Amino acid sequence: MNCEGIRFILDGKVITLDKLPPTTTLLQYLREGLGRTGTKEGCAEGDCGACTVVEGELCGSRIVYRAVNSCIRFIASFDGKEIVTVESLQSPAGKLHPVQQALVDCHGSQCGFCTPGFVMSLFALYLEDAAPGRAKVVDYLSGNLCRCTGYRPIIDAAAVAMILPEPEVWSRHDAQSESRRALHASITRTHSLNIAVAPGYVAPRALDELAGCYENNPGAVLLAGGTDIGLWVTKQLRDLPSIIYIGNVVGLATISETMDRIEIGAAVRLHEAYQAICAHYPALEELANRFASIPIRNSATLCGNLANGSPIGDSMPILLALGATLVLRRGGQTRTLPLDEFYLGYQKKALEPGEFIAAVRIPILHDSAGVKIVVASYKIAKRFDQDISALCGAYVVRIEAGLVTAARIAYGGMAATPQRARHSETALIGRPWSEDSLVAAGKAIAQDYRPISDMRASANYRLQVAGNLLKRLYLEHDAAATFPTRIPAVSTALRVESP
């Protein structure tokens, strides 16, 4: 591999960087290298959204644009892509983009610190959907925090932006223009990228090359989305060893399906991964929407979340309950391992040196004659959006002739690793599908976990809520169950008012 510089597109020009450390964040480069101070640093951990930019990537014949956090993404991971900042949106004549003008007209900015991040999240939505509903707007803004406006005028601005005249630059047509696609194609690599600047960075193109690189250098950091590893640099101030980036490996960013399973490659982003999962399990849509924010889900990967193995990660419980299997690769050898055998202890996994997760296989479970499959997962946190779970429960229950014939129950936030509640499963299997049975299974949870008390919840709270979630499972999935609700109906339409 020849040593080369990082190449990306900014404002219609190809930028090449050959002396910048690959762990430099995009935010650092924009502010300190280019003086683009519209992109702000608020938290340096991907929570507040002040650093939001839009990443463009050529996928087939189209450019896909995604809002991402620049504060935790290393500049090297943007090689071969396009970067759009808030400064990019203004026309040569100085006219504002519709999303900017709408925020002005709707009084969506006060102190202004967070405003560029909101602009970029709305800009990504503008390019994707010309008529988004209110729920989609709120989801796209879930990664942006504002302490001044109360959000209503910002949500109103989303509706106004969609009906303003098309801009001179960065219209939906301009974003997909032939010249822009040609520029993307001109910097698309057909070979690996190797950066010699410390700490060293390799971005293989082939899976065999990735496996060989990691087998020969098992002490290297495997980088995918970087939403966790980025914090090692920005918050822990760690000096990283050499980095092997998996995001360019052909085949790792693919999702394949058979009648019985979904296979999600190691470089598939969380957003696309959950779309594939929720297509078969719609009950998981709330869990998917509450996993961090759109900018985080646009960078993070599902397999990266599994490899991280955090005890409070939200992906693991439902995949444990579904019976997911990992595809592991080391050199030329591949093996499979059930996910419930992968976590050995806190931050300890059943990986050999130089071995990595290549994909995860998720069973597709089907109802059949006389058989009902109940699938659900519930996240408990202090905030609805952008919060870490106090606990997360996941359930897959098979019901035949009114009896529970199989059950897989898993929790995160209850132990040093995400793990199944086997005593609770045993207490449920063979019993009638009834509220009493679920309550009895909930009591058995105390035999499965010894949770701790911390800033998010007490041990007693976790045990009580974990049991209550089983009762909720029954109430939500039994046709005979009735319970009152105090949740008022909420309109999903966006208001369009004259400013």
JORAMO-V555920 format. One record per residue. N is the residue number from 1. OMEGA is omega in whole degrees, -180 to 180 (none if undefined). NEAR is the number of other C-alpha atoms within 12 Angstrom. Layout:
BEGIN
n=(N:N)
omega=(OMEGA:OMEGA)
near=(NEAR:NEAR)
END
This chain:
BEGIN
n=(1:2:3:4:5:6:7:8:9:10:11:12:13:14:15:16:17:18:19:20:21:22:23:24:25:26:27:28:29:30:31:32:33:34:35:36:37:38:39:40:41:42:43:44:45:46:47:48:49:50:51:52:53:54:55:56:57:58:59:60:61:62:63:64:65:66:67:68:69:70:71:72:73:74:75:76:77:78:79:80:81:82:83:84:85:86:87:88:89:90:91:92:93:94:95:96:97:98:99:100:101:102:103:104:105:106:107:108:109:110:111:112:113:114:115:116:117:118:119:120:121:122:123:124:125:126:127:128:129:130:131:132:133:134:135:136:137:138:139:140:141:142:143:144:145:146:147:148:149:150:151:152:153:154:155:156:157:158:159:160:161:162:163:164:165:166:167:168:169:170:171:172:173:174:175:176:177:178:179:180:181:182:183:184:185:186:187:188:189:190:191:192:193:194:195:196:197:198:199:200:201:202:203:204:205:206:207:208:209:210:211:212:213:214:215:216:217:218:219:220:221:222:223:224:225:226:227:228:229:230:231:232:233:234:235:236:237:238:239:240:241:242:243:244:245:246:247:248:249:250:251:252:253:254:255:256:257:258:259:260:261:262:263:264:265:266:267:268:269:270:271:272:273:274:275:276:277:278:279:280:281:282:283:284:285:286:287:288:289:290:291:292:293:294:295:296:297:298:299:300:301:302:303:304:305:306:307:308:309:310:311:312:313:314:315:316:317:318:319:320:321:322:323:324:325:326:327:328:329:330:331:332:333:334:335:336:337:338:339:340:341:342:343:344:345:346:347:348:349:350:351:352:353:354:355:356:357:358:359:360:361:362:363:364:365:366:367:368:369:370:371:372:373:374:375:376:377:378:379:380:381:382:383:384:385:386:387:388:389:390:391:392:393:394:395:396:397:398:399:400:401:402:403:404:405:406:407:408:409:410:411:412:413:414:415:416:417:418:419:420:421:422:423:424:425:426:427:428:429:430:431:432:433:434:435:436:437:438:439:440:441:442:443:444:445:446:447:448:449:450:451:452:453:454:455:456:457:458:459:460:461:462:463:464:465:466:467:468:469:470:471:472:473:474:475:476:477:478:479:480:481:482:483:484:485:486:487:488:489:490:491:492:493:494:495:496:497:498:499)
omega=(177:177:-177:176:176:-180:175:-178:175:179:175:180:177:177:177:180:-177:-178:-177:176:-175:178:171:178:177:179:179:-178:-179:-175:-174:-179:-176:-178:178:-173:173:177:-170:167:177:-174:-178:177:174:-178:-168:177:-179:-177:-172:170:177:179:175:-178:178:179:-175:-178:-179:172:178:-179:-178:171:-179:177:-179:-175:-178:178:178:-177:-178:-178:177:178:179:-176:178:178:178:178:-179:178:-178:-169:-177:180:178:180:178:-178:-179:173:180:-180:176:-179:-180:178:176:-175:-177:180:-177:-179:174:180:173:-176:-177:-170:180:178:175:178:-175:175:178:178:178:177:179:-179:-175:-169:-178:-179:-178:173:-177:-178:180:177:-180:179:-179:179:-175:179:-180:-180:177:-179:-174:-162:-174:171:-175:180:178:177:176:-179:179:179:-179:-177:-175:-177:176:180:179:-178:178:176:-180:163:178:177:-179:-179:-180:-176:-179:-179:179:178:178:178:176:-178:-176:-180:177:-176:173:180:-176:175:179:-180:-175:-179:-178:12:-176:-172:177:177:-178:176:-176:-179:178:179:177:-179:179:179:-176:177:180:-178:-176:177:179:175:173:-176:173:179:177:-178:172:-178:177:179:176:-179:-172:-177:-179:178:-179:169:-176:169:180:-173:171:-177:-175:-172:-179:-176:-179:178:-178:-180:-176:174:178:-178:167:177:-170:-176:171:174:-176:-177:-173:-178:179:-179:-179:-177:-180:180:-179:175:179:-179:-176:175:178:-178:-177:-180:-178:-176:179:177:-180:-178:-179:176:179:-176:178:180:177:-179:177:178:-176:178:178:-179:175:177:178:-180:177:174:180:178:179:175:-174:-179:-171:-177:-177:178:172:-179:179:-180:-179:179:178:171:-176:-177:174:-175:179:-176:177:174:177:-178:175:-178:-178:172:-173:-175:-176:-178:-178:-180:176:-178:-179:179:173:175:-180:180:-178:176:178:-179:171:179:-175:179:172:-176:-175:166:175:-178:178:-177:177:177:178:-180:179:173:-177:178:178:-179:-178:176:178:-178:168:178:177:-177:163:168:179:-179:-180:-170:170:-174:178:-176:177:178:177:180:174:-178:176:179:172:-176:-180:179:166:-179:-177:-176:-179:176:168:-178:-179:177:-171:176:178:177:-179:180:-177:-174:179:-180:178:173:-175:179:180:-180:-179:177:178:177:178:179:-179:-179:180:177:-177:-172:169:-174:179:171:178:-175:-177:-179:175:178:-180:178:-179:-180:-179:-178:178:176:180:179:175:175:177:178:-179:-177:-179:-172:175:-175:-177:-176:176:177:-176:174:178:-178:-179:176:-178:178:178:-177:173:176:172:-179:175:180:none)
near=(17:13:19:26:32:39:32:35:34:31:24:25:21:25:24:21:24:22:21:27:28:43:43:35:36:43:41:31:30:30:22:17:16:17:15:24:22:30:40:37:33:27:24:32:35:46:35:37:45:41:48:56:51:48:39:36:35:31:18:13:15:22:33:27:34:38:47:52:53:52:44:43:44:39:42:47:43:45:42:37:40:40:43:44:43:38:32:31:37:24:20:15:11:15:20:30:36:37:45:40:34:36:38:25:24:29:25:34:30:20:13:24:28:36:43:42:49:52:49:49:49:52:47:43:36:41:34:28:21:25:22:29:23:25:21:27:38:34:31:45:44:38:42:45:33:29:17:18:23:16:27:23:29:44:42:35:41:49:39:35:42:37:24:26:19:24:30:20:28:36:28:28:21:20:37:27:20:16:16:32:28:22:29:36:25:20:28:28:26:17:21:32:39:30:34:24:24:20:24:28:39:44:45:34:29:25:34:23:28:41:33:24:36:34:24:17:23:24:18:25:32:40:45:44:43:45:40:34:36:40:28:24:26:31:18:14:14:14:22:27:24:28:40:44:44:44:43:37:32:25:24:33:32:26:29:23:21:14:13:16:23:33:33:40:39:44:40:38:36:41:35:29:39:38:26:30:37:26:17:25:30:19:27:33:25:24:38:36:37:36:41:42:38:42:50:46:38:42:45:41:41:49:44:41:40:44:38:34:34:32:35:36:41:45:52:48:47:42:46:43:40:43:34:35:31:41:31:33:31:29:25:19:19:21:22:25:26:24:39:34:22:33:30:19:18:19:20:20:27:26:26:21:19:27:34:47:44:45:39:48:36:40:28:26:26:22:17:11:10:14:19:25:31:36:41:39:43:41:40:35:28:15:16:23:29:33:28:28:35:37:46:44:50:44:44:42:42:34:31:23:15:20:23:30:26:29:39:40:50:50:51:42:45:44:36:23:38:46:44:39:41:28:24:34:35:28:30:38:29:23:28:26:38:29:27:20:28:39:29:26:40:37:29:27:39:26:21:28:32:20:32:21:18:16:13:22:24:19:23:20:25:35:35:24:32:44:40:27:35:47:30:27:34:35:25:24:28:22:12:12:16:13:14:9:9:6:6:7:7:9:10:14:18:26:26:22:19:14:19)
END
